[in-house]
Amino acid sequence: MVRVSGPSLFVFAKALSGIAPTPRHAHFVRFRAADGGPIDEGLLLYFPSPSSFTGEDVIELQGHGGPVVMEMLLARCVELGARLAEPGEFTRRAFLNERLDLAQAEAVADLIEASSQAAARSALRSLSGQFSVELSIIREQLIELRMLVEATLDFPEEELEFLESAQVSARIDQIGRQIRGVLDRAQQGSMLRRGLTVVLVGRPNVGKSSLLNRLSHEDRAIVTEHAGTTRDALRETIHLQGIPLHVIDTAGLRDTDDAIERIGIERTWREISRADVIVWLLDAADDSNEHDDREFDPRLPDGTIRITVRNKIDLSGDPAGRSDEDGGIRIDLSARSGHGVALLEAELLRIAGWHAHGEDVILARERHIAALRDARDHIDVAGQQFHAPELIAEELRLAHDDLARITGAFTADDLLGEIFSRFCIGK
């Protein structure tokens, strides 16, 4: 399909097809070259402004799809005055013509790039405006509250009594709770969008590859009794409750004279530095190395979540279970039999912020989350300034601007260029 957007395309469509198209009607036509000869035949649809995706005149040309024929059709459109679209240009025009707000425009790209059904459903909700409506409701409450607070600045002798009678403190608390609720769902949606990077780490032959195979439900990694089988990082993306988990099996950590294995161990540390979660495996049937593994702790990145997994409980006879320990969580399981693996999956979902009722998650981007956090912080500060109405007014204004950045009601031009440059051609 070839889509053209711009002003006054009725004449453009007539020159291409030889007919005067009826708006929003599918016409079976022959697409014509400059000399009147046929290029292809197919459907032509004409959507006059403003009732189109971009808010401009739009025509859609649906041909047979062969690359040579479509190149000829594109060339004819260029002859008639069109040019090739830049990445994201159609959606950008829809935003600039107020057919979509910025959050909805970004949802177009999110829907295309969705890696799971849950992500696609969440992106579609944002595209339909659900996220934007929630933000609009909070912004309207902020506007009303700002008017109340700023009105008191002209009457300083009555300001505290007025603020109390208007229940300003209670309203600030309510808005804060609403922003936190949206932020919580947005953080879950961000994880739904980008996934969680989980690196399996441990000494050779503790069962890292077996655990990868168990989590992915297929034999992705080679498993043998010979230590050092895994020489390089092996990546597998799986989905738990719609959350993408990028699980990385790594070479076992140990001192070795094998040059190839040393390279694999260096790559293991590189993967550890990029991990969201480190799953450190121990052999439950052989605790001799458990104390020695602590020598690696100083090399682990600060702030990275660590789960200690005692594997091979089918050999040790220990029961499956989860327990808190100093520095993190411990889970006893068997990758071979599957006992206890559900406990690890549940822990990974908890870390990802997953909720049982996830149909209201917001497929947020990092800039959305940053803006929501800023708004939350300004609301928190406003709630602490009850005896200084001018400071309350300023914090409420800043929170309002933070929320407006998400939908594009207040957006710098350079940010727009960055956002739409990431879209694919034709969107």
Secondary structure, DSSP 8 states (H G I E B T S, - for coil): -EEEEES--HHHHHHHHSS---BT--EEEEEE-TTS-EEEEEEEEEE-TTSSSSSSEEEEEE----HHHHHHHHHHHHHTT-----TTHHHHHHHHTTSS-HHHHHHHHHHHH--SHHHHHHHHHHHTTHHHHHHHHHHHHHHHHHHHHHHHTT-GGGHHHHHHHTTHHHHHHHHHHHHHHHHHHHHHHHHHHH-EEEEEEESTTSSHHHHHHHHHTS--S---SSTT---S-EEEEEEETTEEEEEEE---------HHHHHHHHHHHHHHHT-SEEEEEEETT-GGGTTGGGGGGGGS-TT-EEEEEEE-HHHH----EEEEETTEEEEE--TTT-TTHHHHHHHHHHHHT--S--TT-----HHHHHHHHHHHHHHHHHHT-TT-HHHHHHHHHHHHHHHHHHHTSS--HHHHHHHHTTS-TT-
